[in-house]
Amino acid sequence: MSEHHFPPPPPVGEPVEGSTDGGGGSFGWGLVLGLGGAVVASFSPILLSRFSEGSTVGGLLLLPLLLVVAIVLAVRRSTRRTGVGMLVGFAVGVVASAGTCIYWLNKAY
């Protein structure tokens, strides 16, 4: 029977070779930026309709822009946590704003 020799495990507290810490950035800031951006973009038609006629759809263009920025930040190693936080905040913001919109529509009728 042949014996297999494996290297000893690394000492406790030392990083394992080849491991990563998940990237840089701040998840909390990303969450705040994503959530705030999604809510502002979702309700921008209401806010813009008070100031001008016909330009209410322009604010909705912020949603795809926010999503693209979040994806770009999530792909880059140095801003990965911020990008992931923005994606999570974006998802929560869109769901929360859609729920709020449905509530207001049902309450209006």
WOVENLIN-V287408 format. One record per residue. N is the residue number from 1. RES is the residue in one letter. PSI is psi in whole degrees, 0 to 359 (999 if undefined). Layout:
[[N;RES;PSI] [N;RES;PSI]]
This chain:
[[1;M;133] [2;S;145] [3;E;140] [4;H;131] [5;H;120] [6;F;150] [7;P;153] [8;P;155] [9;P;152] [10;P;154] [11;P;152] [12;V;136] [13;G;344] [14;E;142] [15;P;144] [16;V;139] [17;E;132] [18;G;354] [19;S;155] [20;T;161] [21;D;5] [22;G;356] [23;G;180] [24;G;183] [25;G;181] [26;S;121] [27;F;320] [28;G;314] [29;W;320] [30;G;319] [31;L;315] [32;V;315] [33;L;316] [34;G;315] [35;L;313] [36;G;317] [37;G;319] [38;A;319] [39;V;316] [40;V;316] [41;A;323] [42;S;324] [43;F;5] [44;S;325] [45;P;324] [46;I;316] [47;L;318] [48;L;334] [49;S;340] [50;R;335] [51;F;329] [52;S;160] [53;E;137] [54;G;353] [55;S;23] [56;T;336] [57;V;339] [58;G;326] [59;G;333] [60;L;343] [61;L;345] [62;L;331] [63;L;308] [64;P;326] [65;L;317] [66;L;319] [67;L;318] [68;V;317] [69;V;318] [70;A;319] [71;I;317] [72;V;317] [73;L;324] [74;A;332] [75;V;324] [76;R;133] [77;R;321] [78;S;343] [79;T;23] [80;R;313] [81;R;321] [82;T;317] [83;G;318] [84;V;320] [85;G;320] [86;M;321] [87;L;318] [88;V;314] [89;G;321] [90;F;313] [91;A;314] [92;V;319] [93;G;318] [94;V;317] [95;V;316] [96;A;317] [97;S;325] [98;A;318] [99;G;320] [100;T;320] [101;C;316] [102;I;321] [103;Y;314] [104;W;321] [105;L;320] [106;N;327] [107;K;332] [108;A;335] [109;Y;999]]
